[in-house]
Every structure is written in C-alpha cells, then in structure tokens.
Amino acid sequence: MLKGTMGKWIGLSGLTVLIGWSSAYASDPQFNAEKIAFLGTLTLRINAVSPGTSTQILYNGNPMNVLAGQYQVTITGAPTGITLTNFAFCVDLDHWMRLNRDYTYELWWAKGRAGALLAQHDSFLTGSNLNHKGAGFQVAMWEIAYDHTLGNGDNLNGNVFKYSANTTIRNYANSLLVSTAGQTAPYFYLRAVGSGSRRGQDLVMPVPEPRTLIALGTGLVGLLARCRRKI
C-alpha cells in the first residue's frame, strides 16, 4: 500500500493497482438506475494497467496519485453464452485492488453514457501517444461515473471529480466527453461483491459484438414472457 504525505495517496506498486477509502460517493448507487438485467457472477483478475500512466486527480476534494488507464484482465467463470473483453475500466475510486488477485463480481447488462464512451474504445485507443490516450479515456470515465451520473455537467474543473494535472490527458478526456454528450449505449457493469481487502472496484466493460446484444435481448424477451405467463 502506498501513502502520500496526507495519508490519502492512491498509487501503484508491484502489487497494488488502486488504493481507496470509504466515501459518500460510492459508484454502485450511481449506476443502479442503468442496470437492466443480472447475468450471473464471475471471477476477475487484473494483470496490468496498459495503456496508461501515473497522474494526479482530485476526488471529493482529495488529491490522489493514480495509475490511470485500461485494466488488462483475465476472467473465469463467465456466464454461459456471454463473450467478454480482456479489458475493463474503473468506475470506483472508493476501493482498491491488487494485481494478480482474484475478485468476485456480479455481471449486469446496463445502458448509459458509460456505454457510449466504451463504444469509442477501438477507434480512440489507436495510433500514437497511447499511454496518454489510455489515461484520458479513464479520466473521462471517472468524470462520467462521479459527475454525469449525479446530474452534474461535464466539468473537469469542478464538482466531485476534477482533473488538471496533464494538459494532454485533459484534452483527450474533454474530447471524449464532448463526443459522448447526450448519448447512451449498452455496456457490461461489473459490480464487486465481498468486503474488506477481498472487495474489488466496480468496473465497466464494452459489449464486444452485436451477436452478444442479440443473445442478451432474446434472453430478456424470454424472461419477460415467462414472467407475464406466471402473472
């Protein structure tokens, strides 16, 4: 665990990806309204954070040194018939995780602005300057998680989440926020379960292919039909 002079440094070492503390702004309640269907549970392990880079953010008025970027993950025990990517992004600054440790998650199908941002993943994270782009993508995701879902406007200078440490990263994040304004799309919401050091961070992941959406939609229609028959 890495700590700064104020005892609230979030950082990366050989073992620790992100260290957080309890806060009134936990992301799980913020994403409740975007959940559509519970799909099952799975086990997730973070192998690396790449592309990305170390930077400083302000969360709820507290400066936090973080490694902002894309989580490279390994997933086991995913629900049958659902294809998941090998990467995810953090939407939870209130908890911490360790590299190469298994965490348990609920998998939810959801729809919201986080999905619109994730839909730009492949076209944005390409070419040069990938580490800054990865950090910019994560910064935009935190802004969505901690301000947009609370009804605040896109403003990296104010509200719950703030970012100003690196101009290039900030510009990337702002461009993504502009391009996703007013948009929603499906995504996978991974809600961490457990407590203490065994509880991971809440994460989001794109729906990787159209047939997954079709399969999910078909399954939900069948579920709703069964419910109606029982009524």
Phi, psi and omega in degrees: 000131179256135179230144175268188185294335180265002178075013182227038179273127172260126185212184180236133170232194177296340183244328192256129176271308185209130181244127183229187178213166183297143182208160178285353186249036179305138189284338184303310177300330181293329184264358181303319184292342183263354178290137178249312183207140175278129187252346181136191180241163180204171176246135184230142178226132177271125180264327183193168173241104186196135357284152180176178180202161177285139178200176179244138176238169171241121181235117181055037178085358183255129175287135182223125175272122187228162165260104184266127178168196185272129175279122171272121191233156169243130182242134174233154177071026178295148178304143183301135175086000181250124178266128180241151177282170178262022177217159180206168177233149183281138170231030189213106178260013184257354181224169180230160180224161175246148174295146173059032172238141181277137177231150181260139183225147162274137178255123180239140166276129184221170177214130180178192184291330176304323177294322178296322177292314180299330179295341180266002186306304187294323181283334183272314184274071179212164178078216185268172175058039187295324182296319178288325177294318178299318178293320179296322178297316180293320177299316177299321179294319178295322177298318177295316183293322189252354175232309180302314182290347175263003179089007178274156179283168177288106183205098180288357177265351187212181178072208189288315183250133180226149177211129178210006191293324184225122185297320181296314179297317180298318180296319176299313181299315180296322179296323178290322178294320177296317185286345179251004182301129178076007184253153173222157177200159178293153175200169174262128176255123181255105182267118181291140176238164184108187181213165178060218183290348180268000175264126179276193175265148172293138184229163173230153186212143179288156168281115195283340185205152182303323184293334176294318177298318180297316180296319179295316180296319179297317179297320179292321177299316178297320179295317180295323180296318180295320179298319180295321179296323179292325178291000000 
